Every structure is written in C-alpha cells, then in structure tokens.
C-alpha cells in the first residue's frame, strides 16, 4: 500500500460492490480494504458526492428501496475508522431521503439544519417538507416563478 497522509477516496464502485456483492471477487477486495481501514492500516475517505452517486445507482439500477439504502449507509457512515466528510449532515439527510425527497434536496435541508442556514429553492415540495410542524426552525425561501413580474 502506498503511504498516503490524507487517505484514499472510496469510489462509488467500491461501495456498490461492498453493499451489493454482484461481483464476489470485487466484493471480497472491498471488504478487505474496509477491514484494513478498521485496523488502522488504511485511511479511507468517504465524500458526500460519492454517497449521492451510490444512492442513485442503488435506487435506479439495483432497484433498492430507500429505507434499505438508508439503513446500510447509516451503519457505514457511523464507523469512526472511516474519514467521512460531513458525517453529521450525511447521517441526518436519510430522514428526508426516506420521506421521498431527492438526495440533493435531503442534503441541502440537512446541511441547513446543521449550519443554521436557510435554503433558496423553487421547489414547493422541499418547502412543504422543510416546514413540517415541529421539525425545523430554519426556513426555505421559495423563489417566485420567472413569469411573474417584479413590482
């Protein structure tokens, strides 16, 4: 293994093979890399964009249910021996993802919660979910339709 101070970024295909196992040889290798990371022999980095793509592939190509995807990622992303960028945001977003929002919308809401920010969007569905009673104090600003004239 090459010495890398920062770590090795885990690609989508590694997570897919690890989770799905449709290629036993690659799944075995992915499991080996994760075990090495757990023992401190390898630094594995999980980036939010890779989690997003993995969710998309699992849902669209492998026809996995969102709850199943969320359960798997909640376990993986909770592992302290993995270097997970924006761990708290990623772990929180699965609540919204399982409520039917797209991954990116779920990420934005989760990020806004974590950072006490608001979200600017045209998406009324996001606004409705975001303002669910008792869920959030933050706000989503819904931009007006383009065909409306400014006063």
C-alpha positions as CSV (number, residue, x, y, z in Angstrom):
1,X,0.0,0.0,0.0
2,X,1.3,3.4,-0.9
3,X,1.7,5.8,2.0
4,X,-0.9,8.5,1.8
5,X,-1.2,11.0,4.6
6,X,-4.7,12.2,3.6
7,X,-6.2,8.9,2.7
8,X,-7.8,7.1,-0.2
9,X,-11.1,8.3,-1.6
10,X,-13.5,5.5,-1.9
11,X,-15.2,5.5,-5.3
12,X,-18.8,4.6,-5.9
13,X,-18.0,1.3,-7.5
14,X,-16.2,0.2,-4.3
15,X,-19.3,1.0,-2.2
16,X,-21.6,-0.7,-4.7
17,X,-19.5,-3.9,-4.8
18,X,-19.3,-3.8,-1.0
19,X,-23.0,-3.4,-0.5
20,X,-24.5,-5.4,-3.4
21,X,-21.9,-8.2,-3.9
22,X,-22.8,-8.8,-7.5
23,X,-19.2,-9.4,-8.2
24,X,-17.9,-11.7,-5.5
25,X,-14.2,-11.1,-6.3
26,X,-14.6,-7.3,-6.1
27,X,-16.8,-7.5,-3.0
28,X,-14.1,-9.6,-1.3
29,X,-11.5,-7.0,-2.2
30,X,-13.7,-4.1,-1.0
31,X,-14.3,-6.0,2.3
32,X,-10.5,-6.4,2.7
33,X,-9.9,-2.7,2.2
34,X,-12.6,-1.9,4.8
35,X,-11.1,-4.4,7.3
36,X,-7.6,-2.8,6.7
37,X,-9.1,0.6,7.5
38,X,-10.8,-0.7,10.6
39,X,-7.4,-2.0,11.8
40,X,-5.8,1.4,11.0
41,X,-3.7,0.1,8.1
42,X,-5.5,2.2,5.5
43,X,-7.2,5.6,5.6
44,X,-10.4,5.5,3.6
45,X,-12.2,8.8,2.8
46,X,-16.0,8.9,2.1
47,X,-17.0,12.0,0.1
48,X,-20.7,13.2,0.1
49,X,-20.7,13.2,-3.8
50,X,-19.8,9.5,-3.7
51,X,-22.6,8.8,-1.3
52,X,-25.0,10.6,-3.5
53,X,-24.0,8.7,-6.6
54,X,-24.1,5.4,-4.7
55,X,-27.6,6.1,-3.6
56,X,-28.7,6.9,-7.1
57,X,-27.1,3.7,-8.5
58,X,-28.6,1.5,-5.8
59,X,-32.1,3.0,-6.3
60,X,-32.1,3.3,-10.1
61,X,-30.1,0.3,-11.3
62,X,-30.4,-2.2,-8.4
63,X,-33.9,-1.2,-7.5
64,X,-33.1,-1.0,-3.8
65,X,-35.7,0.7,-1.5
66,X,-34.7,4.0,0.1
67,X,-35.1,2.5,3.6
68,X,-32.7,-0.3,2.7
69,X,-30.2,2.2,1.3
70,X,-30.5,4.5,4.4
71,X,-30.1,1.6,6.8
72,X,-26.9,0.5,5.0
73,X,-25.4,4.0,4.9
74,X,-26.3,4.8,8.5
75,X,-24.1,1.8,9.5
76,X,-21.3,2.6,7.1
77,X,-21.1,6.3,7.7
78,X,-21.2,5.8,11.5
79,X,-17.9,3.9,11.5
80,X,-15.3,6.2,13.2
81,X,-12.5,4.4,11.5
82,X,-13.7,5.9,8.2
83,X,-12.9,9.5,7.3
84,X,-16.4,10.7,6.4
85,X,-16.7,14.2,5.1
86,X,-19.8,16.0,6.6
87,X,-20.6,12.9,8.6
88,X,-23.4,14.6,10.7
89,X,-25.0,16.1,7.6
90,X,-24.9,12.8,5.7
91,X,-26.4,10.8,8.7
92,X,-29.2,13.3,9.1
93,X,-30.2,13.5,5.5
94,X,-31.5,10.0,5.4
95,X,-34.6,11.1,7.4
96,X,-35.6,13.4,4.5
97,X,-34.4,10.9,1.8
98,X,-36.8,8.3,3.2
99,X,-39.6,10.9,3.2
100,X,-39.3,11.0,-0.6
101,X,-37.0,13.9,-1.2
102,X,-34.2,13.6,-3.7
103,X,-30.7,13.0,-2.2
104,X,-29.6,16.6,-3.1
105,X,-32.7,18.2,-1.5
106,X,-32.2,16.0,1.5
107,X,-28.6,17.0,1.7
108,X,-29.4,20.7,1.5
109,X,-32.0,20.5,4.2
110,X,-29.7,18.5,6.4
111,X,-26.8,20.9,5.8
112,X,-29.1,23.9,6.6
113,X,-30.1,22.3,9.8
114,X,-26.6,21.5,10.8
115,X,-25.3,25.0,9.9
116,X,-28.4,27.1,11.0
117,X,-28.9,28.3,7.4
118,X,-31.8,28.5,5.0
119,X,-32.3,27.1,1.6
120,X,-33.2,29.0,-1.5
121,X,-35.3,27.0,-4.0
122,X,-38.1,27.0,-6.5
123,X,-39.2,23.5,-5.2
124,X,-42.5,23.7,-3.4
125,X,-42.1,20.0,-2.3
126,X,-38.9,20.9,-0.4
127,X,-40.6,23.9,1.2
128,X,-43.5,21.8,2.4
129,X,-41.2,19.1,3.9
130,X,-38.9,21.6,5.4
131,X,-41.7,23.4,7.2
132,X,-43.3,20.3,8.7
133,X,-44.6,21.1,12.2
134,X,-42.1,20.8,14.9
135,X,-39.2,19.8,12.6
136,X,-37.2,22.9,11.9
137,X,-36.8,26.5,12.8
138,X,-34.9,27.3,9.7
139,X,-36.6,28.4,6.5
140,X,-36.6,27.7,2.8
141,X,-37.1,30.7,0.6
142,X,-39.1,29.8,-2.5
143,X,-38.2,32.0,-5.4
144,X,-41.1,33.4,-7.4
145,X,-41.9,32.0,-10.8
146,X,-40.0,33.5,-13.6
147,X,-43.2,34.6,-15.4
148,X,-44.3,36.8,-12.5
149,X,-43.3,40.4,-13.0
150,X,-41.4,42.3,-10.3
151,X,-43.4,45.2,-8.7
